[in-house]
Amino acid sequence: MRVLVIGGGVVGLSTAWALAKVGHEPLLFEAGPLPNPGGASHDQHRLIRSLYGAERGYACMVGAAYGAWDRLWADLGRRHYVEAGALGISLQPPESPGNDLAASLTVQRDLKLDHDLLDARQLSDLCPYFQIPDSAWGLLSRPGGILLADKIVAHLAGWLRREGVDLFAETRAIDIDPEAGAVRLADGQIALGDAIVVAAGAWTGKLVPALAERQTPQRQLVVFLAPPQSQAAAWAQAPAIAQFPTALDSYGCPPVAGTRLKLGALAARRACDPDALTEGSTEEAEALFAPFREILTEGADYRVTGYKTCPYAVSHEEDRFLTHREGCLTAITGCTGHMFKFGALMGERLAATATGELAFESFARWAAGEEIPG
Ligand SMILES: Cc1cc2nc3c(=O)[nH]c(=O)nc-3n(C[C@H](O)[C@H](O)[C@H](O)COP(=O)(O)OP(=O)(O)OC[C@H]3O[C@@H](n4cnc5c(N)ncnc54)[C@H](O)[C@@H]3O)c2cc1C
């Protein structure tokens, strides 16, 4: 089948990969360059972790995601992944209502996932770079770690080109006729396909009106840091930090495989138009980082060495991925801050759904985090 894929982030590229592998003919259209530094998939690292609070479906999906990454590594001839473990830290007692990390612990136990429960002393030993209060406890889960995101998207685009897949960079889709299988491009040309997949990240609502009301494009700023010399060795061994003891809903990526230490906070995201994304500034990065200095050992001695802004679509439905089917079109959005880890797997499932191998209803329920065997 000829499948028109709109969007060249990790989801669109992975969909093209999955289609090409089984003999379909994907054509991929990307509004920006390929890879696109302005998309959500382009950054040094993304976390993969099965700490998903009470969301058992997504915790299960992580296991399947590792299988899909292995299939991708086999094709690329290289693993762009660092197994570091994934850590959550909580200051609330596990029995306190709404404790997300306690819910993760229950799911880890139920699903028999490999994990360690850490008390405050063990946490201090593991993370000397944090000031750990006596009330803290942690959950270290394996497998978990860092996907080297910009290497993955660049290598995937290169693989597709070498396989002869048509990738059209700087080619924006303007509108879609899902019944006719037609996509009108910015230069006025019409592309025709048997199926269409929209994986346009924060832009999806502009192309698929039915999804516009179910998500909000938001801008997220992350900061890159140089730790003080005394903490550098510990950070180099650090796990991926999925949850950490600030009020900001924070996460951290250790400086592995040539990347820089990076911290982010969900509290810092703002609604945006992804076509008019404002650059960050040193002042904004310093302001984001200021509260982190309070909880870091020698926090005053960290240097902000850079920052990056990215847009993503925040799902209005409890961070669940949002899907839509209309005629021959299948669309996904609402990827918020947690789709990258599922990139290769989502590509496989989108490809199967677009070509009719997988029923859209099953795909939609699975993507929304329902635990579906198989
Ligand atoms: C700061 C930050 C931290 C994150 N951390 C994590 C993490 O730790 N773990 C994790 O799993 N996930 C994480 N995520 C989420 C993850 O990165 C995203 O959900 C994922 O990359 C989305 O991929 P995508 O392909 O759907 O979108 P994108 O990568 O944004 O790609 C969409 C592409 O579509 C193109 N496009 C849009 N409109 C059109 C059009 N009309 N025609 C043609 N092309 C179009 C855009 O130019 C863009 O390149 C994070 C995201 C951010 C921003």
The ligand as a Tripos MOL2 file, in Angstrom:
@<TRIPOS>MOLECULE
LIG
   53    58     1     0     0
SMALL
NO_CHARGES

@<TRIPOS>ATOM
      1 C1         11.2760   18.7580   26.7960 C.3       1 LIG1
      2 C2         10.6640   17.4340   26.4910 C.ar      1 LIG1
      3 C3         11.0020   16.3340   27.2570 C.ar      1 LIG1
      4 C4         10.4580   15.0960   26.9570 C.ar      1 LIG1
      5 N1         10.8560   14.0150   27.6760 N.ar      1 LIG1
      6 C5         10.4250   12.7810   27.3230 C.ar      1 LIG1
      7 C6         10.9280   11.6400   27.9670 C.ar      1 LIG1
      8 O1         11.7780   11.7470   28.8610 O.2       1 LIG1
      9 N2         10.4760   10.4270   27.5820 N.ar      1 LIG1
     10 C7          9.5550   10.2770   26.5930 C.ar      1 LIG1
     11 O2          9.1730    9.1380   26.2920 O.2       1 LIG1
     12 N3          9.0570   11.3530   25.9430 N.ar      1 LIG1
     13 C8          9.4810   12.5910   26.2730 C.ar      1 LIG1
     14 N4          9.0180   13.6950   25.6280 N.ar      1 LIG1
     15 C9          7.9590   13.5350   24.6390 C.3       1 LIG1
     16 C10         8.4480   13.1130   23.2990 C.3       1 LIG1
     17 O3          9.6710   13.7410   22.9690 O.3       1 LIG1
     18 C11         7.3980   13.4710   22.2720 C.3       1 LIG1
     19 O4          6.1320   12.9970   22.6960 O.3       1 LIG1
     20 C12         7.7140   12.8050   20.9360 C.3       1 LIG1
     21 O5          9.0140   13.1830   20.5140 O.3       1 LIG1
     22 C13         6.6830   13.2360   19.9050 C.3       1 LIG1
     23 O6          7.0880   12.7580   18.6480 O.3       1 LIG1
     24 P1          6.2360   13.1140   17.3780 P.3       1 LIG1
     25 O7          6.8910   12.4450   16.2320 O.co2     1 LIG1
     26 O8          4.8020   12.8140   17.6530 O.co2     1 LIG1
     27 O9          6.2970   14.7140   17.2780 O.3       1 LIG1
     28 P2          7.4740   15.6790   16.7730 P.3       1 LIG1
     29 O10         8.8000   15.1400   17.0890 O.co2     1 LIG1
     30 O11         7.1480   17.0400   17.2550 O.co2     1 LIG1
     31 O12         7.3410   15.6160   15.1990 O.3       1 LIG1
     32 C14         6.2410   16.1780   14.5290 C.3       1 LIG1
     33 C15         6.7670   16.7010   13.2090 C.3       1 LIG1
     34 O13         5.6480   16.9690   12.3560 O.3       1 LIG1
     35 C16         6.0110   18.0440   11.5480 C.3       1 LIG1
     36 N5          4.7950   18.6740   11.0170 N.ar      1 LIG1
     37 C17         3.8660   19.3540   11.7160 C.ar      1 LIG1
     38 N6          2.8810   19.7980   10.9080 N.ar      1 LIG1
     39 C18         3.2060   19.3660    9.6680 C.ar      1 LIG1
     40 C19         2.5760   19.5100    8.4060 C.ar      1 LIG1
     41 N7          1.4220   20.1770    8.2650 N.pl3     1 LIG1
     42 N8          3.1590   18.9530    7.3210 N.ar      1 LIG1
     43 C20         4.3390   18.2680    7.4500 C.ar      1 LIG1
     44 N9          4.9840   18.1200    8.6350 N.ar      1 LIG1
     45 C21         4.4180   18.6440    9.7410 C.ar      1 LIG1
     46 C22         6.7620   18.9800   12.5050 C.3       1 LIG1
     47 O14         7.5720   19.8930   11.7870 O.3       1 LIG1
     48 C23         7.5380   17.9980   13.3520 C.3       1 LIG1
     49 O15         8.8750   17.8130   12.8790 O.3       1 LIG1
     50 C24         9.5360   14.9640   25.9000 C.ar      1 LIG1
     51 C25         9.1900   16.0710   25.1210 C.ar      1 LIG1
     52 C26         9.7590   17.2980   25.4070 C.ar      1 LIG1
     53 C27         9.3970   18.4750   24.5320 C.3       1 LIG1
@<TRIPOS>BOND
     1     1     2 1
     2     2     3 ar
     3     2    52 ar
     4     3     4 ar
     5     4     5 ar
     6     4    50 ar
     7     5     6 ar
     8     6     7 ar
     9     6    13 1
    10     7     8 2
    11     7     9 ar
    12     9    10 ar
    13    10    11 2
    14    10    12 ar
    15    12    13 ar
    16    13    14 ar
    17    14    15 1
    18    14    50 ar
    19    15    16 1
    20    16    17 1
    21    16    18 1
    22    18    19 1
    23    18    20 1
    24    20    21 1
    25    20    22 1
    26    22    23 1
    27    23    24 1
    28    24    25 2
    29    24    26 1
    30    24    27 1
    31    27    28 1
    32    28    29 2
    33    28    30 1
    34    28    31 1
    35    31    32 1
    36    32    33 1
    37    33    34 1
    38    33    48 1
    39    34    35 1
    40    35    36 1
    41    35    46 1
    42    36    37 ar
    43    36    45 ar
    44    37    38 ar
    45    38    39 ar
    46    39    40 ar
    47    39    45 ar
    48    40    41 1
    49    40    42 ar
    50    42    43 ar
    51    43    44 ar
    52    44    45 ar
    53    46    47 1
    54    46    48 1
    55    48    49 1
    56    50    51 ar
    57    51    52 ar
    58    52    53 1
@<TRIPOS>SUBSTRUCTURE
     1 LIG1         1 GROUP 0 **** ****
